[in-house]
Amino acid sequence: MINVACLLPATGAVLTLAAVAAIVCSGSDCAPRPWDLRALDWFAEQRGPALDALFATVTWLGSLWLLLPLALALIAGLAVRGRTALAARFAVAFGGAVVLSYVTKRLVGRERPAEIESLVAMPTDPSFPSGHAMQITAFSLTLVWLLAPPVQRRLWLMVAATTILLVGLSRVYLLVHFPSDVLAGVAAAALWCYAFALQDEEQDQTQEQQLHA
């Protein structure tokens, strides 16, 4: 049974994307807003060989090419150990965030930044929200909230927050996303995954016992 308390943050994730999309896209117009352009200009001014190399590498931490195999391996490992309810919850939390990201991209259809040349090949899918930002946020926070030992959770959360921050900055620094794409993606993914973190551990144990009965 789904905990009713989970519905609030899950709904908040969808509403966050809808609200930010309404702000950055009025009607059919998704022209860049002044604050997004000023931020891109500032990041372009910070360019240098060291930062270019750092962010071109760090950005891969949010790629689905990396995170999907890791997620599948983790889910399989949990299932083999008999923690099927937890494996299913991780799968829906992470997978749902990914699906939410790509569905929103298609619905909003915001074009990628074109005012300044990007430092990497420009992705061909729409810009809003940032898929990398949503993916690394969903993977990292779900990992912490569902699997981190309570005594180590604060440390895990600091590592997750740092990783999310670096990946988010990399998408703007590389000039493949507007800041609003990244902020909306992080906020929506965090709310979405928190909904699954609210599920009661006792409920998971009951479901696992039923599956193995």
Secondary structure, 3 states (H helix, E strand, C coil): CCCHHHHHHHHHHHHHHHHHHHHHCECCECCCCHHHHHHHHHHHHCCCHHHHHHHHHHHHHHCHHHHHHHHHHHHHHHHHCCCHHHHHHHHHHHHHHHHHHHHHHHHHCCCCCCCCCCCCCCCCCCCCCCHHHHHHHHHHHHHHHHHCCHHHHHHHHHHHHHHHHHHHHHHHHCCCCCHHHHHHHHHHHHHHHHHHHCCCHHHHHHHHHHHCC
